[in-house]
Amino acid sequence: MIWQLDRPTPALPASYFWTWDHSTNWVLDDPGNVTFGCANPYLKRPETFVEDYRRLTDFSAGLGVKGILIWGFLRDSHGGIEAGKRVADYAAERGVAIMPGVGTTHYGGIYYEGDHPYCIDTFLREHPEEAMLDEEGNRHPHSTCPSSPEFLNWLAEGLDWLYKEFAIGGINLENGDFMVCHCPKCKAQKAAWPADDPDFFRLQAMSYLPALEAVKDRMDGLVTWATYTGFLPEDPKPVDYLTGSMLCRHPAIIDRVPEGAITQWTLTGMVRQRDAEDPAMRPLPLLAYLDDGAPEAALDIPQWPRDLRPLGPRSAGFLHQGSQWTSDRYEMVVSTIKEGCLRAYRSGLEGVSIHGEISPRCMPWALNYLAFSHFIHWPEDSLREFGRKTLGQVFDSEADGEAYAELLAYVESGNVPAAQQAQLKERAGQASRMLSTYTGNDPEAATTRWQLWDWLWNMSRGAAVRHVQNWS
C-alpha cells in the first residue's frame, strides 16, 4: 500500500519515523517477526531487513515524511554493511533520510551487533578496562565509560566511517537511557560541571558532545540526540522516561551542543494520557477537532502549559503512543498525533516522530500514518480539512474524504447518531459493491478504500476486530 500524496513543504520538517529493525514488520509473513521490546535479536530472514525498509521508504516518500530512524541499522544477522548500503542508497535516491541509531556508550555503538571494529562489544573485548562501572564497582559488559579518551577517539572515528561508508541523511544519538558510570574519572569530572546538574545529563554530555562535535560539519542532515525526557520546568526528581518530566530545569548540555544539532524531547508524557485518572486529561475526542484545528482544551494542560517552550535553539519531539511501550501498538491514536503536532508547532519544535514499524495493512495504523502525514504539513488543520486534503486523495474524492473523517469522529466517540450510522452502512456497502465489480487499473487503491470503510463499519457496530484480522 503506497500513497503518492500531494504535500507542501512541511511545517514540521524535522519529522521522521522511529523504528527498531527487529519489530519493523512490513513483510507480514516472515516467521521471525516480533512485536515487542527493544534490544532484541534479529530473528527474521536476512533479506527481510532490506524489504521491510524498501516498503517503508516508498511509503514515507509518498507521505512526504523525510526521515526513517533505524535502531539495529548494522547487524551481521541481516546482512551487515552490504544490507545497510542497499537500504541507505535506496532511500537516498527517493529523498528519504536514513538515520542510523548510534549508541554513544550503550546500544551497540555505530555497528549495533556483530563482529565489527565499531561495535561496542568488539571495543570492550579489546579494552575491557574501559567498561562502565556501576555503584558497586562492577563492569557493565555492554557499556563503555564516557571519560575514556581511547573510547571517545574510537567513537569519533566510527562516526566518520559511518558517514563515508553509507548514503545516510543523519543520525540519532542515545547513550543508554539513564545509565551512569561511577568510575573515578567520571566522578572527578563532576568537579568541572554545574553542581545542580543531575549525573544522568552530565554523563550524557560526556559522550554526546564529542559525538556531535565529530559530525558538526554534517548538520545539514537530521542529527538528533535523545534526552529521554520532556521539557517541563520541574524540580529535580527521579522519573520514568515516559512521564515527560525533566530531571532539572536547564541541563547544562543544552548550552554546549554544536550549532545545528536537534534535541529530541520525549513528548509522550507531555500530551494528554489515555489512562489519566481525570477523564478531562485524556486525549480529546476527534469530534473536538472536527471543525476546530486548535481547540482551547488542547492548548493548555498541566504537563504542557500554553506558553512552555523547549530549551535550546533546535528541538524535535518523539511520541511513543501507538507502540509496545504504551500498550496500544495496534490502536488508532489520531487524536494524540494531532495534539502532538499542534503543540509542537506552536511551541517552536521543528518536528515530531512516531513509530513506523507497523504495516498500513493494519487499518488503525493506516489512519495514524495518514494523520501524521497531514498534521506535520498542516498542524493547525481541523479533522474535516484532514478529510478533504488527505483522505480525499485516498478516496479520490474530497467529499468522500470529508465524510470519512466526520464518521470516524462519531465512531471514535462511541455514540453514532442514527443518521450517521445509516450513512456509514450505505457507504460501506457501496464500497463492497464497487470492489466486487471493479475493472479499473488500480485494484490496490480500490481494496484499500473498501478496507477503510469496512473497518469503520465494523467498529461502529462494536465489532472491535483485532489487528491481525485487519491485515490483508
C-alpha positions in Angstrom: 0.0 0.0 0.0 1.8 3.1 -1.3 0.1 6.5 -1.4 1.6 9.3 -3.5 0.1 12.3 -1.9 0.5 16.0 -2.9 2.3 17.6 0.0 3.6 21.2 0.5 6.8 22.0 2.4 6.3 20.5 5.9 5.5 22.9 8.7 7.4 20.4 10.9 10.3 19.4 8.5 12.4 17.5 11.1 9.8 14.8 11.4 10.6 11.1 10.9 9.5 7.6 11.6 11.3 5.9 14.6 11.9 2.1 14.2 13.7 -0.9 15.6 14.8 -3.3 12.8 13.5 -6.4 14.7 9.9 -5.1 15.1 9.5 -3.2 11.9 7.2 -5.7 10.3 6.2 -4.7 6.8 6.8 -8.2 5.4 3.9 -9.8 7.2 4.7 -13.4 6.7 8.2 -13.6 8.0 8.2 -16.2 10.8 10.8 -14.1 12.8 8.6 -11.1 13.2 8.4 -9.8 16.8 6.1 -7.2 18.2 7.6 -6.1 21.5 10.6 -4.8 23.3 13.8 -3.2 22.4 17.4 -4.5 22.0 16.0 -7.8 20.8 17.9 -10.2 18.5 17.0 -10.1 14.8 15.2 -13.3 14.1 13.8 -12.6 10.6 15.2 -13.7 7.3 18.2 -11.5 6.4 16.6 -10.4 3.1 13.5 -9.2 5.0 15.5 -6.3 6.5 16.0 -4.8 3.1 12.5 -5.4 2.0 10.9 -4.1 5.2 12.7 -0.8 4.7 12.2 -0.7 1.0 8.5 -0.7 1.6 8.7 1.8 4.5 10.9 4.1 2.3 8.4 4.1 -0.6 5.6 4.7 1.9 7.5 7.6 3.6 8.3 9.3 0.3 4.6 9.1 -0.7 3.5 10.7 2.5 6.1 13.4 2.5 7.9 12.1 5.6 11.6 12.8 5.1 13.3 10.5 7.6 13.5 7.0 8.9 15.4 6.3 12.1 16.7 2.7 12.3 18.0 1.1 15.5 19.8 -2.0 14.5 20.8 -0.5 11.2 24.0 -2.6 11.1 23.9 -6.2 12.2 25.7 -9.3 11.0 22.4 -11.2 11.2 20.7 -9.2 8.5 23.5 -8.5 6.1 25.8 -6.1 7.8 27.5 -3.5 5.6 26.0 -4.7 2.3 22.4 -4.6 3.5 22.9 -1.2 5.2 24.2 0.2 1.9 21.2 -1.2 0.0 18.8 0.4 2.5 20.5 3.7 2.6 21.1 4.0 -1.2 17.5 3.2 -2.0 16.2 5.8 0.5 18.7 8.5 -0.6 17.5 8.0 -4.2 14.0 8.7 -3.1 14.8 11.7 -0.9 14.3 9.9 2.4 17.0 10.3 5.0 18.1 7.1 6.7 19.1 7.9 10.3 21.0 5.1 12.0 20.6 4.9 15.7 24.1 5.3 17.3 24.7 4.3 20.9 27.4 6.5 22.4 28.0 4.4 25.5 25.5 1.6 25.1 23.2 0.2 22.4 25.9 -1.2 20.3 27.8 1.9 19.2 27.9 2.5 15.5 27.6 -1.1 14.4 24.8 -2.4 16.6 25.6 -6.1 16.7 28.3 -8.2 15.1 32.0 -8.9 14.7 33.0 -5.4 13.6 35.5 -2.9 14.9 32.9 -0.2 15.5 30.6 -2.4 17.6 30.9 -1.6 21.4 31.1 -5.3 22.2 34.2 -5.6 20.0 35.7 -2.5 21.6 35.2 -3.9 25.1 36.7 -7.3 24.2 39.8 -5.4 23.2 39.6 -2.9 26.1 37.8 -4.5 29.0 39.2 -1.8 31.4 37.1 0.8 29.5 33.8 -0.6 30.6 31.3 1.4 32.6 31.3 0.8 36.3 28.1 0.5 38.5 27.9 1.8 42.1 29.4 -1.5 43.4 32.4 -1.3 41.0 31.2 -4.0 38.7 32.0 -3.6 35.0 29.0 -3.4 32.6 29.5 -6.0 29.8 27.9 -3.9 27.1 28.5 -0.3 28.1 31.6 1.9 27.9 33.0 4.6 30.2 32.4 8.0 28.7 35.6 9.5 30.2 37.9 7.1 28.3 39.9 9.1 25.7 40.5 5.9 23.7 36.8 5.2 23.6 35.9 8.8 22.5 38.5 8.7 19.7 37.0 5.4 18.7 33.5 6.9 18.7 34.6 9.9 16.5 36.4 7.6 14.0 33.4 5.3 13.8 31.0 8.2 13.1 33.3 9.4 10.3 33.3 5.9 8.9 29.5 5.7 9.1 29.0 8.8 7.1 31.7 8.0 4.5 30.5 4.4 4.0 26.8 4.9 3.7 24.5 7.4 2.0 22.8 8.3 5.2 20.9 11.5 5.9 21.6 11.9 9.6 21.9 10.0 12.9 20.1 9.7 16.2 22.2 9.5 19.4 21.3 7.6 22.5 23.6 6.9 25.4 21.7 4.1 27.2 18.6 5.7 28.9 19.5 6.6 32.5 22.9 4.9 32.7 25.6 6.5 34.9 29.2 5.5 35.2 30.7 5.5 38.7 34.4 5.2 37.8 36.8 7.6 39.5 37.4 9.5 36.2 33.7 10.1 35.7 33.2 11.1 39.3 36.2 13.5 39.1 34.7 15.2 36.0 31.8 16.3 38.2 34.0 19.0 39.8 34.1 20.9 36.5 30.4 20.6 35.9 27.5 22.6 37.3 26.7 21.1 40.7 23.0 21.1 40.3 23.0 19.2 37.0 22.0 15.5 37.5 24.6 12.9 36.8 22.3 11.5 34.1 22.6 14.6 32.0 26.3 15.1 32.9 27.1 11.6 31.7 25.1 12.2 28.5 27.1 15.3 27.8 30.4 13.4 28.3 29.6 11.1 25.3 27.1 13.2 23.3 29.2 16.3 23.0 32.2 14.6 21.5 30.0 12.7 19.1 28.2 15.8 18.0 31.5 17.6 17.6 32.6 14.8 15.3 29.7 15.4 13.0 29.4 19.2 13.3 30.1 19.6 9.6 27.3 17.3 8.7 24.5 19.2 10.4 22.7 19.8 7.1 21.0 16.4 7.7 18.9 15.3 10.7 21.3 15.0 13.6 19.3 14.4 16.7 20.1 13.4 20.3 17.7 11.9 22.8 17.1 13.4 26.2 14.7 10.6 27.2 12.6 13.3 28.9 10.2 16.1 28.2 10.9 19.7 28.8 8.7 20.5 31.8 10.5 23.0 34.1 10.0 20.9 37.3 12.3 20.5 40.2 14.7 17.5 40.0 13.2 14.2 40.9 13.5 10.6 39.7 11.2 9.9 36.8 10.4 7.3 34.2 11.4 8.3 30.7 7.7 8.2 29.6 6.5 10.7 32.2 7.6 13.8 30.3 9.1 15.3 33.4 12.6 16.8 33.2 15.2 15.9 35.7 16.3 19.5 36.1 15.2 23.0 35.0 18.0 23.6 32.5 20.5 20.8 31.7 24.0 22.2 31.1 24.4 20.1 28.0 21.7 22.3 26.2 24.1 25.3 26.1 27.0 23.2 24.9 25.8 21.2 21.9 27.2 22.3 18.5 25.1 24.5 16.3 22.7 22.6 14.1 22.1 19.6 16.4 18.5 18.8 17.2 17.4 18.0 20.7 14.9 15.1 20.7 12.5 15.6 23.6 10.1 12.9 24.7 6.6 14.2 24.3 4.9 11.0 25.4 4.1 12.2 28.8 3.6 15.8 27.9 0.4 15.2 25.9 -2.9 14.0 27.2 -2.9 10.5 28.6 -5.4 7.8 27.7 -5.1 6.3 31.2 -5.3 9.6 33.1 -7.3 9.4 36.3 -9.1 12.6 35.4 -11.2 12.0 32.3 -10.7 15.6 31.4 -7.0 14.9 30.9 -7.5 12.0 28.4 -7.0 12.6 24.7 -9.6 14.8 23.2 -12.3 13.0 21.2 -11.9 13.5 17.5 -15.2 15.4 17.5 -13.4 18.2 19.3 -11.1 18.6 16.3 -13.8 18.1 13.7 -14.3 21.8 12.9 -11.6 23.3 15.1 -7.9 22.6 14.5 -6.8 24.3 17.7 -9.5 23.8 20.4 -8.7 25.6 23.7 -8.7 22.3 25.6 -5.8 21.1 23.5 -3.6 24.1 24.2 -3.1 24.2 27.9 -2.7 21.2 30.2 -0.7 20.9 33.4 2.1 18.9 31.9 2.4 21.2 28.9 1.3 24.8 29.8 0.4 27.0 26.9 3.5 29.2 27.0 6.1 26.4 27.6 8.8 26.3 25.0 11.7 23.8 24.7 15.2 24.7 25.7 17.9 25.2 23.1 17.8 26.6 19.6 16.6 23.4 17.8 14.2 20.8 19.0 12.0 17.9 17.9 9.7 15.6 19.7 9.1 11.9 20.0 5.7 10.2 20.8 5.6 6.6 22.0 1.8 6.4 21.6 0.8 3.6 19.3 3.7 1.3 20.3 4.5 -1.6 22.6 5.8 1.0 25.2 2.3 2.4 25.7 0.4 -0.9 25.2 -1.5 0.3 22.2 0.7 -0.9 19.4 -2.2 -1.7 17.1 -4.6 1.1 18.0 -5.6 4.3 16.3 -4.0 7.3 18.0 -5.0 10.1 15.6 -6.1 12.4 18.4 -2.7 12.2 20.1 -0.9 12.6 16.8 -2.9 15.7 16.0 -2.3 17.1 19.6 1.4 16.4 19.4 1.9 18.1 16.0 -0.2 21.1 17.0 1.5 21.6 20.3 5.0 21.0 18.8 4.3 23.5 16.0 3.0 26.2 18.4 5.9 25.6 20.8 8.6 26.1 18.2 9.7 22.5 17.7 10.9 21.6 14.2 9.5 18.1 14.0 7.7 15.2 15.6 8.5 11.5 15.3 6.2 8.5 15.7 6.8 4.8 15.3 6.9 3.5 11.7 7.0 -0.2 12.5 3.5 -1.5 11.6 2.3 -2.2 8.1 -0.6 0.1 7.0 -2.5 -3.2 6.3 -3.5 -2.6 9.9 -6.3 -0.1 9.3 -5.9 1.8 12.6 -2.3 2.4 11.6 -3.2 3.4 8.0 -5.2 6.2 9.6 -2.3 7.0 12.0 0.1 7.4 9.2 -2.2 9.5 7.1 -2.9 11.7 10.0 0.8 12.1 10.8 1.5 13.0 7.2 -1.3 15.6 7.2 -0.5 17.2 10.5 3.2 17.6 10.1 2.3 19.6 7.0 -0.8 21.4 8.3 -0.7 21.2 12.1 -3.4 23.8 12.6 -5.9 22.0 10.4 -9.2 20.6 11.6 -10.2 16.9 11.1 -12.5 18.0 8.3 -9.6 19.5 6.5 -7.6 16.3 7.1 -10.5 14.5 5.4 -10.7 16.8 2.4 -6.9 17.3 1.7 -5.5 13.9 2.6 -8.3 11.3 2.9 -9.8 12.9 -0.2 -6.7 11.8 -2.1 -7.0 8.3 -0.8 -10.7 8.1 -1.8 -10.2 10.1 -4.9 -12.9 12.5 -3.7 -12.7 15.4 -1.3 -16.4 14.8 -0.4 -15.8 11.2 0.4 -12.7 12.0 2.4 -14.5 14.6 4.5 -17.4 12.2 5.1 -15.0 9.6 6.3 -13.3 12.0 8.7 -16.7 13.0 10.1 -17.9 9.4 10.5 -14.6 8.4 12.0 -15.0 11.1 14.7 -18.5 9.8 15.6 -17.4 6.2 15.7 -14.5 7.0 17.9 -16.8 8.8 20.3 -18.8 5.5 20.8 -22.1 7.3 20.2 -23.0 7.3 16.5 -26.4 9.0 15.7 -28.8 7.1 13.7 -28.3 9.3 10.6 -24.6 8.8 10.6 -24.9 5.1 11.3 -27.2 4.8 8.2 -24.8 6.8 6.1 -21.9 4.6 7.2 -23.7 1.4 6.4 -24.6 2.7 3.0 -21.0 3.8 2.3 -19.5 0.5 3.5 -22.0 -1.4 1.3 -21.3 0.8 -1.6 -17.5 0.2 -1.3 -18.1 -3.5 -1.1 -20.3 -3.5 -4.2 -17.8 -1.4 -6.1 -15.0 -3.7 -5.2 -17.0 -6.8 -6.3 -17.4 -5.3 -9.8 -14.1 -3.4 -10.1 -12.5 -3.4 -13.5 -10.0 -0.5 -13.2 -6.2 -0.5 -13.3 -5.5 0.2 -9.6 -7.0 -2.7 -7.6 -4.9 -1.9 -4.6 -6.4 1.5 -4.2 -9.9 0.1 -4.6 -9.2 -2.6 -2.0 -7.8 0.0 0.4 -10.9 2.1 0.2 -13.1 -0.9 0.9 -10.9 -1.9 3.8 -11.1 1.5 5.4 -14.9 1.7 5.1 -15.3 -1.9 6.2 -13.1 -1.4 9.3 -15.0 1.7 10.3 -18.4 0.0 9.8 -17.3 -2.9 12.0 -16.1 -0.5 14.6 -19.4 1.3 14.6 -21.2 -1.9 15.4 -18.9 -2.7 18.3 -17.1 -5.4 16.3 -13.7 -4.4 17.5 -11.9 -6.7 15.1 -8.4 -7.4 16.3 -5.4 -6.1 14.3 -4.4 -9.5 12.7 -7.9 -9.7 11.1 -7.4 -6.3 9.6 -4.3 -7.3 7.7 -4.9 -8.5 4.1 
